[in-house]
Amino acid sequence: MTYVPPFGLVHDPGDLELLPPPDREIEVLGPVPPGSNRAAAIAHLRRAATEVRRRGIQTIHEANLGHVGGEYSITDALVTLYLAVMNISPEQVEAQDPERDRLILSKGHTANALYTTLAVGGYLDPIVLRSFARGGSMLNGHPSRRKVTAVEASTGPLGHGLPVAVGVAISGTLSHSPRRTFVLLGDGELQEGSNWEAFMTAGNRHLANLCAFIDRNRLQQGASVAETNELEPLGDKLRAFGWEVLSINGHDYGQLLDAFGSVPSIAGRPTAIIADTHKGYPVSYMRDQVAWHHKIPDEAHVAQALAELDGGSGR
């Protein structure tokens, strides 16, 4: 893959070389090779996800900021979208090709997973990851459209990503474009009323090229989602708003490929994917632990996570 420099880079390579390096630099894998069979595609995605998780926890440790638990729960979806599903490439992003598929990360606090996926995919120079959340960096704690070319929308305040995605999808229908819009939401985020207005609007407009991926890890800051505000019966609610609803294992690449591949829905409705995931997956001490919403890993945590990831445990 050809690296396409994003605009707004404030560090020169010499500055970045002085920042703490990872144990090894991330491997730029690019998309699933053309002609790959299903098994080969899944192996490629699994390898990419491991790269993202390895680098991500080291980045957060060095920055002393981040949301590693929620990043790990969406990593498999992110690599599947960027490396296997979406009609997108670094060249399309650089040219701002209007026909490219779009990804909006509504749970913007998991920006580091997005940046690291972009690096694995060839959209971002891996060395730039060293600057995450540092003064003057293009890689903010929440993604900024003004700083990174491949970021489609600046997100952070929860409940904004889906309304933006609905607008992007409406734009596509008005221009008779086949492009698809994907948006990743946290399940706790669905407590925001703006999302339900957006769900209603998308269903009413039959936005078949829109897909909402709901990271159903059942945990949010400080408590479980159910303790805070129960969402069930979530699937029935979304169907009542005019959505096609799929329930999958959000860590199963085969199920992810099939679910994302069903967009646009032949039923002419927007698609909601309710993905059963685990915060902190697949690291044993982090998995399903609410503290890891925004807990910062120390050196021992990093070492154990890398050992488990490299050993393939928990997958």
N, C-alpha and C positions, 0 to 999 in steps of 0.2 A: 504494500500500500504506500501511496505517496503522502507524505505529511504535508498538510495545508496549514500554514500558520494562521491562527485566529487573530483578528484585529485587537488592539488594545493591550498588547503585551508590554508591560512596563519594565520587566527585568531583561538585562542582556544575558547571554549564555554564561558569561563569567560570574555574574551575581548568583545565578542559579546553581552553579557548580559549588559554591561555598555553603549552600544550605544542606542540612543533613540528608544523606542518601539512604535509600532502603537497603535491605540486605542484598538485593540484586534489582536491576532495573526491570520494569515491567516489559513483557514481551508483546509487541504489536502484532496481533494475529490477523486482523482484518476480517472480512466477511467469510462465511462458510464457502469454501471453494466451489465453483460451478460444477455441476455433475455429481456432487457428493450424494451418496445414498443416505437414508435416514440415520443409520447407525453412525456413519462418519460425521454427519451434521451434528448429531447429539454429542459426540465425543469432542468436536470442535467447541461447542458451546460450553460444555462442562470445563474444558481446559481454560477457556476465556473467563468464566465465572471465578475459577480458582485464582487466576491472575488478578482479577478485580478485587477479590476479598483479601488476598495477600497484601496487595499494595495499599488498599483502603485502610486497614487497621494500623499500618505503619504511618500513613499520612496523618491520621487522627491523633495518634500518640505524639507525633512530633509537633503538631499544631496545638495540642491541648484543647481541641474543640472538635465537635462533630457528633453524629448520631449513628454510631456503627451498628447498633442492633437493627434499626429500621432499614439501614442500607443493605445489610445482609439479607433481609427478607425480600427485597425487590431486585437483587442482583441478577437472579436467573431470568427474570422478565426483561430487564434492561439489555442483557447480552443477546437474548433471543430476538428482541426487536431490532437492535442495531446491526447484528451480524447475520441474521437469517430472514427477517420478515419484511422490514420496511424498504420501500423503494427510495434509497438514500445512499449517498457516498460523499466522501470528502470533497470531491469535485463539484457535486451538486450543491453542497453547502456553501462552498466558496463562491460559486456563481449565483447563489440564492435562486436556484432553479424553482420556478413557481409550481412545478409538478412534483416536487419531492414530497414524500410523506412527512408528517410532523409528529414530534413527540413532545408533550408538555408534562413536566414533572411538577404536579400540584403539591406533593409533599416535599417542598423545596428544601427543607432542613436536611434531606438526604442527598444534597448536591454532590458530595464527594463521590458517591457511587456513580452518579452521572458523569462526572469529570473522568473518573478512572475507566469507565466503559468507553468514553470517547477516545481515551488514550489507547486502549486495546484495539479499538476499531480503526485507528489511524487518523482521527480528526484532531488530535491534540498531541503535541510533543510530550512524551512521558516525563521529561525533566521538569516541565512546568508544574507537575503535581507537587514538587518540593515546596512550592510557594503557597500552598493552600492556606487560606485565611490569614496570611501575613499582610502587614501593611503594604499597600500599593499593589497587591497581587490582583490579577484578573480573575482568580478563583476565589470568589467570596464564599462565605458560609451558606449563602443561598445563591442560586444561579442568576446571573445577570445577562440579559439579552444584549446590553450595551458593551459587554466586555468579551464575550465568547461567541463567535459566529455560529457555532452549532447549537447554542441554546435558543430555543424558539420563543420563550417567554420568561420574563423575570418573575419568579415565584417565591413565596415565603409565607405571607399571611394565608392561613389555611382557608379553603373554601373559594379561592380565586381561580385555580387552575381549570376546573371543569367549565365554569362560565366562559373563560377565554377560549377553551377548546371548542365549545359550542359555536362561538363566533367564528373561529377559524374554519370549522366544518361548514357553517352556513356560507362563508365566502367561497369555499370549494364548490358548493352546489350552484351558486350564482354564476360562477365562471365555467360551469359544466366540466369541471376537472375530475379525473378519477382518483386524485390524491386522497389519502386517508389521514385521519387525525387520531392519534392515540394519546390518552392522558392517564397518568398513574396517580392514584389517590390512596391515602391512608384510610383505614376504616374509621378511626376516631374522628377523622376530618369530616365524615358524613354527618356529624352533629351540627355542622354549619348550615343554616337555612339557605344560603346562596346556592349550595349544591342542589337542593331539591327544586329550586326554581329552574336551574339549568337542566336537571333531569326532565322536568315537565316540558320545557321548551324544546329540547332535543327530540323527545318522543312525539310531540305535536307536529314538528317539522319533518319527521321521518328521516332523520339524518343517518342513513345507512352506512356512510363512510366514517362514522364516529365510533370509537371504541374506548370505553372507560374500564381500566384495569384497577380493581379494588384490592389492595394489599390487606387481606383479612387475617392479620396476625393476632387480633383480639387484644392487643395491648396498646396503651397510649401513655403519655407522660403521667407517671405516678400511680396508675391503676389500670385495671382491665377496662375495656370498652363497655362491657356489660354493667360493671359497677357504676360507671359514669353516666351512660345513657344507652340502654339496650337498643340495638338496631333491628333485631329479628321481628318478624320474618322478612329479612332484607330482600331476598329474591322475589317474593310476592309483591313487595312494595315497588320494586323496579319494573316488574311486569305490568303493574297497574298504571305506571307512568309511560307505558308504550315501548319498553325496551325488550330486546332479545337477551335472555340471561343464561350464562354458562357458569357452571360451578366446576372448578378444577383444583388439582394439586399444583400450587404455584411454584413448586420446586421440581416438577416433572417436565423435562424439556419436550417430550413427545406431546404431552397435553398442552403445553404452551404453544408449540408450533401449530397444532390443530386449531386451538381456540383463536389465536391471532390470524391464522390463515382463513378463518371463516368470515373475516371482515373484507368487503361489505356483506352484510347479512342479506341472504336471498329473500328474506321476509320483508325487506325494505324498512327495517327498524334499526336504531342504534344498538350496539352490542355492549352489554355489561358483563365483564368477566369477574366473578367473585372467586378470588384465588385464596385457597387455604394455605397460609404460610406460617412460618415461625420466626419471631424476632430472634436475631442472632444466629440463624441457621447457617452452617451446620455445626458451629463450635459448641462443645458440650457445656462449658460454664456459662455461656451467654444465652443459649437457646431457651426461649419462652420466659425469660427473666425481665420483669418490668424495669429493673434498675438500669438495664442496658439501653434504655431509650436514649439517654444522653451521658451515660457514664464514660469516663475517659480511660482507656486501657493503659496500664503501666507496662514496664518492660517484661515482667513475668507473664502478663496476659498476652502480650504480643507473641512472645516465644511459644506459648502453648497453642495459640491460634494457628501460627505458622506450621507447627508440628502436626496438628490435626488436619489442616488443609492439605499439606504435602503428603500426608499419609492417607488421605481420602476417607477419614473416619466420619461417621455421622451422615453420609450421603446415601 
